[in-house]
Amino acid sequence: MTTVVAACRSGGGSGSGGDVLGSWAEKLSGHASKGARGVLRFAFYGRVSTEDWQDPVTSRARQLQQAVMLVAGAGVITAEFFDTGESRELPWARRPLAGALVAQLADPERGWDAIVIGEYERAFYGNQYASMAPLFEHYGVSLWMPEVGGRVDWHAEDHEQTMVALGLSSKREITRTRIRVRTAMAAQTLEQGRYLGGRPPYGYRLADAGPHPNKAHAAWGRRAHRLEPDPVTAPVVSWMFGQRLAGHSAARITRALNDAGVPCPSAADPGRNPHRAGAGWTLRTVAAILANPRYTGRQVWNRQPSQAVLVDPANTTLGHKQVQRWNLPEGWVISKHPAHAALVSEADFIAAQDTAAPRGPAGPAVRRYLLAGLITCGRCGRRLESAWSYGRAAYRCRHGYTSAAVPDPARPKNAYVREDQILPHLAALAILLAGPAGTPARGSLSRAKLTGPAGTAALIDQLRADGTVLTYDPDGRTLRAGGHGAPSVTIGMHAAGTHSRQDRERRTA
């Protein structure tokens, strides 16, 4: 600008008009440069990841001091955004205060012109810089960081390479820490049988195990812990395994515990379970206790590891979230030696797991339910559940009742229908769905393909592909595909029925 103005003043203009215009432009340029050099208003952003292990006050003070030193002489910090207890892996949109900063970018009255960061790792991780830089540039907001000694040049190749290297280093630090921690926890479980924290399983309580094995932690006064049987709840766990080994179902055990008024785990230890109602035992709770190998006295780790999955596969900028998924037994880490008193022997625990398989002469290996998930109840609208009845595949609806609760005499009777009583009528349903003669059948099936086992299997596959749901009406003993106005076929008096209470108890025991 200075060169152009000088040329105009020397000969590009005529008369004094060129001098006036040039002087005005030069003066305006000087004011703008002075303003950019001295009155920038900065928004400071910082973050501390774990409040329990890092001091937010100290961390904030250190990051803020670095930011103040960086912008000294260029401007002042007029706004502050500091996230506490948020991981660097979270994208800016999912961090509370970073998200608030981003929300203010489009506001011309936001009160700041640039962003300053005390440490790269406190703000960015992986490729987060690459996704945020275009947004800052779009709104005319500059970014200042110590790693480049001041303002980041969006288009300078060396700055871009520095940001990429810092992002990889930030990600590597997290990955290395995660591997180190998981390896240490596996070794501590396998070799030492160490209690690694968390709520003690129902039936146990925490006991002091001496000073912490880490000398630094021991110097801070931290103590190690171990599990010991709880005199009140441990006998309940032993009784539950005894009932299971005697052949009783988890549902019957649940019902017996509720009938006896035994407090459920969340009611027995409300201090560690403030998020649970403690209303009573549930089938899932009993099943989880019966499947927990720690009751054998062994310390077991990695039964439910955390995995990172995309928050939204359609929008990868939202990053990942941690979810817990049950691991197969082959992935468990089991201590070499007993770590605490056992409430059940290892042999009995294994036998209890085998008991969980459905009983019957046929065995679970040959039990197949061709229509599983395809039939709903015409009385209550619930999906019928698969049930092995008298050696054959069947489907039943208990209308929301479970055998873990005391039965309500006023509830409707269970509805049952056998699979071999439905399959012969599928061809008739297909013909009704196809419409009048000569009308093409729905999907890829034709009437000529509706006979024989192969045709039945093809029809079932087509029903699943089309999302067609069959509705069984236990009152009229009819089967239809679709809503109330859909055509139906009558299965017959022998096709469904209700069994006596003794039969139902024998099947669910």
C-alpha positions as CSV (number, residue, x, y, z in Angstrom):
1,M,0.0,0.0,0.0
2,T,2.8,2.4,0.8
3,T,4.6,1.8,-2.5
4,V,1.4,2.4,-4.5
5,V,0.6,5.6,-2.7
6,A,4.1,6.9,-3.2
7,A,3.9,6.3,-6.9
8,C,0.6,8.1,-7.1
9,R,2.0,11.1,-5.2
10,S,5.1,11.2,-7.4
11,G,3.4,11.3,-10.8
12,G,0.3,9.2,-10.9
13,G,-2.1,12.0,-10.0
14,S,-2.8,15.5,-11.4
15,G,-2.6,18.6,-9.2
16,S,-2.9,18.4,-5.5
17,G,-5.8,15.9,-5.5
18,G,-3.4,13.0,-5.7
19,D,-1.5,14.2,-2.7
20,V,-4.6,14.5,-0.6
21,L,-6.0,11.1,-1.6
22,G,-2.6,9.4,-1.1
23,S,-2.1,11.0,2.3
24,W,-5.5,9.9,3.4
25,A,-4.9,6.3,2.3
26,E,-1.5,6.2,4.0
27,K,-2.9,7.6,7.2
28,L,-5.7,5.0,7.2
29,S,-3.2,2.2,6.6
30,G,-1.1,3.4,9.4
31,H,-4.0,3.4,11.8
32,A,-5.0,-0.1,10.8
33,S,-1.5,-1.4,11.3
34,K,-1.2,0.3,14.7
35,G,-4.6,-1.2,15.8
36,A,-3.6,-4.7,14.7
37,R,-0.3,-4.4,16.5
38,G,-1.6,-3.1,19.9
39,V,-5.3,-3.6,20.6
40,L,-6.1,-7.2,19.7
41,R,-8.6,-8.7,22.1
42,F,-7.9,-12.4,22.8
43,A,-10.0,-15.2,24.0
44,F,-8.0,-17.7,26.1
45,Y,-8.8,-21.4,25.8
46,G,-7.5,-24.0,28.2
47,R,-8.4,-27.5,29.4
48,V,-7.5,-29.9,32.2
49,S,-8.5,-33.6,31.6
50,T,-9.0,-35.3,34.9
51,E,-10.1,-33.3,37.9
52,D,-9.3,-36.1,40.4
53,W,-5.6,-36.4,39.4
54,Q,-4.7,-32.9,38.3
55,D,-5.2,-29.6,40.1
56,P,-7.4,-27.5,37.9
57,V,-6.4,-24.3,39.7
58,T,-2.6,-24.9,39.1
59,S,-3.1,-26.1,35.6
60,R,-5.3,-23.1,34.6
61,A,-2.8,-20.7,36.1
62,R,0.1,-22.2,34.2
63,Q,-1.7,-22.3,30.9
64,L,-3.0,-18.7,31.3
65,Q,0.4,-17.4,32.2
66,Q,1.9,-18.9,29.1
67,A,-0.9,-17.3,27.0
68,V,-0.3,-13.9,28.7
69,M,3.4,-14.0,28.0
70,L,2.8,-15.0,24.4
71,V,0.4,-12.1,23.5
72,A,2.3,-9.5,25.6
73,G,2.6,-6.4,23.4
74,A,0.1,-7.6,20.9
75,G,-3.1,-7.3,22.9
76,V,-5.0,-8.3,26.0
77,I,-7.0,-11.3,27.1
78,T,-10.7,-10.3,27.4
79,A,-12.4,-13.6,27.5
80,E,-11.7,-17.0,29.0
81,F,-12.9,-20.5,28.2
82,F,-11.5,-23.3,30.4
83,D,-12.8,-26.9,30.3
84,T,-12.3,-29.0,33.4
85,G,-12.6,-32.8,33.4
86,E,-12.8,-33.1,29.6
87,S,-10.5,-35.4,27.5
88,R,-8.5,-34.0,24.6
89,E,-10.0,-36.8,22.5
90,L,-13.3,-35.0,22.5
91,P,-13.8,-32.6,19.6
92,W,-14.4,-29.0,20.3
93,A,-18.2,-29.2,19.7
94,R,-18.5,-31.8,22.5
95,R,-16.5,-29.9,25.1
96,P,-18.8,-27.5,27.0
97,L,-16.7,-24.3,27.0
98,A,-14.9,-25.0,23.7
99,G,-18.3,-25.5,22.2
100,A,-19.4,-22.1,23.7
101,L,-16.3,-20.5,22.1
102,V,-17.2,-22.0,18.7
103,A,-20.8,-20.8,19.1
104,Q,-19.6,-17.2,19.5
105,L,-17.5,-17.2,16.4
106,A,-20.4,-16.0,14.2
107,D,-21.3,-13.2,16.6
108,P,-19.7,-9.9,15.5
109,E,-20.2,-8.5,19.0
110,R,-18.4,-11.4,20.7
111,G,-15.8,-9.1,22.3
112,W,-12.6,-10.8,21.1
113,D,-10.7,-10.9,17.8
114,A,-8.2,-13.8,18.3
115,I,-7.7,-17.1,20.2
116,V,-4.7,-17.8,22.3
117,I,-3.8,-21.2,23.7
118,G,-1.2,-22.0,26.4
119,E,-0.4,-25.5,25.1
120,Y,-1.2,-27.3,21.9
121,E,-2.1,-30.6,23.7
122,R,-4.7,-28.8,25.8
123,A,-6.6,-27.8,22.7
124,F,-6.0,-30.2,19.9
125,Y,-5.7,-34.0,19.4
126,G,-5.1,-35.9,16.2
127,N,-6.6,-34.1,13.2
128,Q,-8.7,-31.6,15.3
129,Y,-6.6,-28.6,14.2
130,A,-7.2,-29.4,10.6
131,S,-11.0,-29.4,11.2
132,M,-11.0,-26.2,13.3
133,A,-8.5,-24.0,11.4
134,P,-10.8,-23.4,8.4
135,L,-13.6,-22.3,10.8
136,F,-11.3,-19.8,12.5
137,E,-10.1,-18.5,9.2
138,H,-13.7,-18.2,7.8
139,Y,-14.7,-15.8,10.7
140,G,-11.4,-13.9,10.5
141,V,-10.2,-15.1,13.9
142,S,-6.5,-15.6,14.3
143,L,-4.9,-18.4,16.4
144,W,-1.9,-17.8,18.6
145,M,0.2,-20.7,20.1
146,P,3.6,-20.9,21.8
147,E,4.7,-23.8,19.5
148,V,4.9,-21.3,16.6
149,G,6.0,-18.3,18.7
150,G,2.8,-16.3,18.1
151,R,0.2,-16.2,15.4
152,V,-0.4,-19.3,13.3
153,D,-0.2,-18.6,9.6
154,W,-3.0,-20.5,7.9
155,H,-1.2,-20.8,4.6
156,A,2.5,-21.2,5.7
157,E,3.7,-24.7,5.0
158,D,6.0,-24.9,7.9
159,H,3.2,-24.0,10.3
160,E,1.0,-26.6,8.8
161,Q,3.6,-29.3,9.1
162,T,4.2,-28.2,12.8
163,M,0.5,-28.6,13.5
164,V,0.4,-32.1,11.9
165,A,3.4,-33.2,13.9
166,L,2.0,-31.9,17.1
167,G,-1.4,-33.6,16.4
168,L,0.3,-37.0,15.9
169,S,2.4,-36.4,19.0
170,S,-0.7,-35.6,21.1
171,K,-2.4,-38.8,19.8
172,R,0.7,-40.9,20.4
173,E,0.9,-39.7,24.0
174,I,-2.7,-40.9,24.6
175,T,-2.1,-44.2,22.8
176,R,1.1,-44.9,24.7
177,T,-0.5,-44.1,28.0
178,R,-3.4,-46.4,27.3
179,I,-1.2,-49.3,26.3
180,R,1.0,-48.8,29.4
181,V,-2.0,-48.7,31.8
182,R,-3.8,-51.7,30.3
183,T,-0.6,-53.7,30.3
184,A,0.1,-52.8,33.9
185,M,-3.5,-53.7,35.0
186,A,-3.3,-57.1,33.2
187,A,0.0,-57.9,34.9
188,Q,-1.2,-56.8,38.3
189,T,-4.3,-59.0,37.9
190,L,-2.4,-62.0,36.6
191,E,0.6,-62.0,38.8
192,Q,-0.6,-60.3,42.0
193,G,-4.4,-60.8,42.0
194,R,-4.6,-57.1,42.9
195,Y,-7.9,-55.4,43.5
196,L,-8.0,-52.7,40.8
197,G,-10.9,-50.6,42.1
198,G,-14.6,-50.2,41.4
199,R,-17.6,-51.3,43.4
200,P,-17.0,-54.6,45.2
201,P,-19.3,-57.4,43.9
202,Y,-22.4,-58.1,45.9
203,G,-21.4,-60.5,48.7
204,Y,-18.0,-58.9,49.3
205,R,-16.8,-55.8,51.1
206,L,-13.5,-53.9,51.0
207,A,-10.8,-54.6,53.5
208,D,-7.5,-52.9,54.1
209,A,-4.5,-54.6,52.5
210,G,-1.7,-52.5,53.8
211,P,0.2,-49.6,52.2
212,H,-0.1,-49.0,48.5
213,P,2.5,-51.0,46.5
214,N,3.7,-47.9,44.8
215,K,6.0,-46.1,47.1
216,A,5.0,-42.6,45.9
217,H,1.3,-43.4,46.5
218,A,2.1,-45.0,49.9
219,A,4.0,-41.8,50.9
220,W,0.8,-39.9,50.2
221,G,-1.1,-42.1,52.6
222,R,-2.9,-44.3,50.0
223,R,-3.8,-47.8,51.1
224,A,-4.3,-51.0,49.0
225,H,-7.6,-52.9,49.3
226,R,-8.8,-56.5,48.9
227,L,-12.1,-58.2,48.9
228,E,-13.5,-60.1,51.9
229,P,-16.9,-61.8,52.3
230,D,-19.6,-59.6,53.7
231,P,-21.2,-61.5,56.6
232,V,-24.7,-60.3,55.6
233,T,-24.7,-60.7,51.8
234,A,-22.1,-63.5,51.2
235,P,-24.6,-66.3,52.4
236,V,-27.1,-65.0,49.9
237,V,-24.7,-65.5,47.0
238,S,-23.8,-69.0,48.2
239,W,-27.5,-69.8,48.4
240,M,-28.1,-68.5,44.9
241,F,-25.4,-70.8,43.4
242,G,-26.8,-73.7,45.4
243,Q,-30.2,-73.1,44.0
244,R,-28.8,-72.9,40.5
245,L,-26.9,-76.1,40.8
246,A,-30.1,-77.8,42.1
247,G,-31.7,-77.0,38.7
248,H,-33.7,-73.9,39.6
249,S,-34.0,-71.2,37.0
250,A,-32.7,-67.7,37.5
251,A,-36.3,-66.5,37.3
252,R,-37.3,-68.8,40.2
253,I,-34.3,-67.6,42.2
254,T,-35.3,-64.0,41.6
255,R,-38.8,-64.6,42.7
256,A,-37.7,-66.4,45.9
257,L,-35.4,-63.5,46.8
258,N,-38.2,-61.0,46.4
259,D,-40.7,-63.1,48.3
260,A,-38.3,-63.5,51.2
261,G,-37.7,-59.7,51.3
262,V,-33.9,-60.0,50.8
263,P,-32.5,-56.5,49.9
264,C,-31.2,-56.3,46.4
265,P,-27.6,-55.1,45.8
266,S,-28.5,-51.5,45.3
267,A,-30.6,-51.6,48.5
268,A,-27.9,-53.4,50.5
269,D,-25.3,-50.8,49.5
270,P,-27.1,-47.5,48.6
271,G,-24.0,-45.4,49.1
272,R,-22.4,-46.9,46.0
273,N,-25.6,-47.1,44.1
274,P,-27.3,-43.7,44.3
275,H,-28.4,-44.0,40.7
276,R,-30.5,-47.1,41.3
277,A,-33.9,-47.3,42.9
278,G,-33.3,-50.5,45.0
279,A,-36.9,-51.6,44.5
280,G,-36.1,-55.3,44.3
281,W,-34.3,-58.1,42.6
282,T,-34.4,-58.4,38.8
283,L,-33.7,-61.3,36.5
284,R,-30.7,-59.5,35.0
285,T,-29.2,-58.9,38.4
286,V,-29.4,-62.5,39.4
287,A,-28.0,-63.7,36.0
288,A,-25.1,-61.2,36.4
289,I,-24.2,-62.6,39.8
290,L,-24.3,-66.2,38.7
291,A,-22.0,-65.3,35.8
292,N,-19.4,-63.4,37.8
293,P,-16.2,-65.5,38.0
294,R,-14.8,-63.4,40.9
295,Y,-16.9,-65.4,43.3
296,T,-14.5,-68.3,42.8
297,G,-11.8,-66.3,44.7
298,R,-9.9,-65.4,41.6
299,Q,-9.4,-61.8,40.5
300,V,-10.7,-61.4,37.0
301,W,-10.1,-58.3,34.8
302,N,-11.2,-57.3,31.2
303,R,-14.6,-58.8,31.3
304,Q,-16.2,-55.6,30.0
305,P,-13.5,-53.5,28.3
306,S,-14.2,-50.0,26.9
307,Q,-14.0,-49.5,23.2
308,A,-14.0,-46.4,21.1
309,V,-16.8,-46.1,18.5
310,L,-17.9,-43.3,16.3
311,V,-20.6,-41.0,17.8
312,D,-22.2,-40.7,14.4
313,P,-20.8,-42.6,11.4
314,A,-22.4,-40.0,9.1
315,N,-20.5,-37.2,10.8
316,T,-17.0,-38.3,11.8
317,T,-16.1,-34.8,13.1
318,L,-18.0,-35.6,16.3
319,G,-15.3,-38.0,17.1
320,H,-15.6,-41.2,19.2
321,K,-17.3,-42.2,22.4
322,Q,-16.4,-45.0,24.9
323,V,-18.7,-47.9,25.2
324,Q,-18.4,-51.0,27.3
325,R,-19.0,-54.4,25.7
326,W,-18.9,-57.9,27.2
327,N,-15.8,-59.8,26.4
328,L,-15.6,-63.5,25.6
329,P,-14.0,-65.6,28.4
330,E,-10.9,-66.2,26.3
331,G,-10.2,-62.4,26.6
332,W,-10.4,-62.4,30.4
333,V,-7.3,-61.9,32.5
334,I,-7.5,-64.3,35.5
335,S,-5.2,-64.3,38.5
336,K,-2.8,-67.3,38.7
337,H,-3.6,-67.7,42.4
338,P,-6.7,-67.1,44.5
339,A,-6.9,-63.4,45.6
340,H,-9.7,-63.5,48.1
341,A,-12.0,-65.9,49.9
342,A,-14.3,-67.9,47.5
343,L,-18.1,-68.0,47.8
344,V,-18.3,-70.9,45.4
345,S,-15.8,-73.4,44.2
346,E,-14.4,-73.2,40.6
347,A,-16.0,-76.6,39.8
348,D,-19.4,-75.5,41.0
349,F,-19.2,-72.1,39.2
350,I,-18.4,-73.9,35.9
351,A,-21.3,-76.3,36.5
352,A,-23.6,-73.4,37.1
353,Q,-22.7,-71.9,33.8
354,D,-23.5,-75.2,32.1
355,T,-26.8,-75.3,33.8
356,A,-27.7,-72.0,32.1
357,A,-28.1,-73.9,28.8
358,P,-31.7,-74.9,28.0
359,R,-32.5,-78.4,29.3
360,G,-34.3,-81.1,27.4
361,P,-33.7,-84.3,25.5
362,A,-32.9,-82.5,22.2
363,G,-30.4,-80.1,23.7
364,P,-29.7,-76.6,22.5
365,A,-27.5,-77.5,19.5
366,V,-30.5,-78.7,17.5
367,R,-33.1,-76.2,18.6
368,R,-34.0,-73.9,15.7
369,Y,-36.8,-71.3,15.5
370,L,-37.5,-70.5,11.9
371,L,-40.0,-67.8,12.7
372,A,-38.1,-66.1,15.6
373,G,-38.9,-62.4,15.7
374,L,-41.6,-62.6,13.0
375,I,-44.7,-63.1,15.1
376,T,-46.5,-60.5,17.4
377,C,-49.4,-61.1,19.8
378,G,-52.8,-59.9,18.6
379,R,-53.9,-59.5,22.1
380,C,-51.2,-57.2,23.6
381,G,-49.0,-56.3,20.6
382,R,-45.8,-57.8,22.0
383,R,-43.5,-59.9,20.0
384,L,-43.8,-63.6,20.7
385,E,-40.7,-65.2,22.3
386,S,-39.3,-68.5,21.3
387,A,-39.9,-71.4,23.7
388,W,-39.2,-75.1,23.4
389,S,-42.4,-76.9,24.2
390,Y,-42.8,-80.6,24.5
391,G,-39.8,-81.3,22.4
392,R,-40.8,-78.9,19.6
393,A,-40.3,-75.3,18.6
394,A,-43.1,-73.0,19.8
395,Y,-43.8,-69.3,20.5
396,R,-45.4,-67.8,23.5
397,C,-46.6,-64.4,24.8
398,R,-46.7,-63.8,28.5
399,H,-48.2,-60.3,28.0
400,G,-45.4,-58.5,29.9
401,Y,-45.3,-61.0,32.8
402,T,-42.0,-62.6,33.8
403,S,-41.6,-65.5,36.1
404,A,-39.3,-63.4,38.3
405,A,-42.4,-61.6,39.7
406,V,-45.4,-62.9,41.6
407,P,-48.1,-63.7,39.1
408,D,-51.2,-61.5,38.9
409,P,-54.4,-63.6,38.9
410,A,-56.1,-61.0,36.7
411,R,-53.6,-61.1,33.9
412,P,-54.5,-62.9,30.6
413,K,-53.4,-66.4,30.3
414,N,-50.2,-67.1,28.4
415,A,-50.6,-67.7,24.6
416,Y,-48.8,-70.5,22.9
417,V,-48.6,-71.6,19.3
418,R,-46.3,-74.3,17.9
419,E,-44.2,-73.7,14.9
420,D,-45.3,-76.8,13.1
421,Q,-48.9,-75.5,13.3
422,I,-48.0,-72.2,11.6
423,L,-45.7,-73.4,8.8
424,P,-48.5,-75.2,6.8
425,H,-50.5,-72.0,6.6
426,L,-47.7,-69.7,5.3
427,A,-48.5,-70.7,1.7
428,A,-52.1,-69.6,2.2
429,L,-51.0,-66.3,3.6
430,A,-48.7,-65.8,0.7
431,I,-51.5,-66.4,-1.7
432,L,-53.7,-63.9,0.1
433,L,-50.9,-61.4,0.1
434,A,-50.4,-61.9,-3.7
435,G,-53.9,-60.7,-4.3
436,P,-56.3,-61.9,-7.1
437,A,-55.3,-64.5,-9.6
438,G,-52.9,-63.1,-12.1
439,T,-51.6,-60.4,-9.8
440,P,-47.8,-60.7,-9.3
441,A,-46.9,-61.9,-5.9
442,R,-45.2,-59.6,-3.5
443,G,-41.4,-59.7,-3.7
444,S,-39.7,-62.4,-5.7
445,L,-42.0,-65.3,-4.7
446,S,-44.6,-66.9,-7.0
447,R,-47.3,-69.3,-6.2
448,A,-45.5,-72.1,-7.8
449,K,-42.7,-71.8,-5.3
450,L,-44.8,-72.0,-2.2
451,T,-44.8,-75.8,-1.7
452,G,-42.2,-77.9,0.0
453,P,-39.5,-77.1,2.6
454,A,-37.5,-75.0,0.1
455,G,-40.5,-72.9,-0.7
456,T,-41.3,-72.4,3.0
457,A,-37.7,-71.3,3.8
458,A,-37.8,-69.0,0.8
459,L,-41.1,-67.5,1.9
460,I,-39.7,-66.9,5.5
461,D,-36.6,-65.2,4.0
462,Q,-38.9,-63.0,1.9
463,L,-41.0,-62.0,4.9
464,R,-37.8,-60.9,6.7
465,A,-36.5,-59.0,3.7
466,D,-39.9,-57.2,3.3
467,G,-40.1,-56.4,7.0
468,T,-43.5,-58.3,7.1
469,V,-44.6,-59.2,10.6
470,L,-47.2,-62.0,11.3
471,T,-49.8,-61.4,14.0
472,Y,-51.2,-64.3,15.9
473,D,-54.6,-63.7,17.6
474,P,-54.9,-66.3,20.5
475,D,-58.6,-65.5,20.9
476,G,-59.7,-66.2,17.3
477,R,-56.7,-68.5,16.6
478,T,-56.0,-66.7,13.4
479,L,-52.8,-65.6,11.7
480,R,-52.5,-62.5,9.5
481,A,-49.8,-60.5,7.9
482,G,-50.3,-56.8,8.6
483,G,-52.8,-54.7,10.5
484,H,-56.4,-55.5,11.6
485,G,-57.7,-55.2,8.0
486,A,-55.2,-57.7,6.5
487,P,-56.3,-61.1,5.3
488,S,-56.0,-63.9,7.8
489,V,-56.1,-67.6,8.0
490,T,-57.5,-69.8,10.8
491,I,-55.0,-72.1,12.4
492,G,-57.6,-74.2,14.2
493,M,-58.7,-75.2,17.7
494,H,-55.7,-77.5,18.1
495,A,-53.1,-74.9,17.1
496,A,-53.0,-72.9,20.2
497,G,-53.9,-73.1,23.8
498,T,-53.0,-72.3,27.3
499,H,-51.2,-74.7,29.6
500,S,-51.8,-75.3,33.2
501,R,-49.9,-73.5,35.9
502,Q,-47.9,-76.7,36.7
503,D,-46.8,-77.0,33.1
504,R,-45.7,-73.4,32.9
505,E,-43.8,-73.7,36.1
506,R,-42.1,-76.8,34.9
507,R,-41.0,-75.2,31.6
508,T,-39.7,-72.0,33.3
509,A,-38.0,-73.8,36.2
